[in-house]
Amino acid sequence: MIIDEYEKSSTFYYVVEGVISVEILNEGKRYISSFIFQNDFFGLDSFSTFKQKEHSIRVISEQATIFAISKEILLRLLNKEPDYYELLLTNFADIFQRHYGYFNFLHLPTTERIKHALHYLSDHIGLLTAAEHLELPTFITQEILSKFCRTSQSRVSVSLGELERAGWLLRMKVPITIN
């Protein structure tokens, strides 16, 4: 856990490697609202006027390298090197676009939602196998998919089975492999 739920960050972060999830608690269930990937910044809430937040941030990959910098040091650096503003704003705009795209798939039927999520994840963290299939890292489990797709783990299993039978998935078990 990098930032606990309700804890307001005073630090700004950069992900060198690894995958981070932004989780929200909704009606007693923990959901993933977005992922933070390599070369992304996070900790924007340190600039928010809200006194607290309602999400947590945790590492979900097996390992991660994350740089942390205090808000004050970042602001001093930006004043000395204003070219970094564009880098930060571009990164935040990209993160917001990914986040908004997430809400565009919540209305889909479960199997289509899971297919969309797998495609999204394979675009960002998929690994090309020797046979030229996309394989997701082993930390992308049915549990992670259920939190991201806002459905039960058993429904994820059923949907993955449907996608495998249809030939879209080569392997529905970890590591999930897209045909």
Secondary structure as UniProt FT lines:
FT   TURN            5..6
FT   STRAND          11..17
FT   STRAND          20..26
FT   TURN            27..28
FT   STRAND          29..36
FT   TURN            38..39
FT   STRAND          41..42
FT   HELIX           44..47
FT   STRAND          55..59
FT   STRAND          65..70
FT   HELIX           71..80
FT   HELIX           83..103
FT   TURN            104..107
FT   HELIX           110..125
FT   STRAND          127..128
FT   TURN            130..131
FT   STRAND          134..135
FT   TURN            138..139
FT   HELIX           142..149
FT   HELIX           153..165
FT   TURN            166..167
FT   STRAND          169..171
FT   STRAND          177..178
//
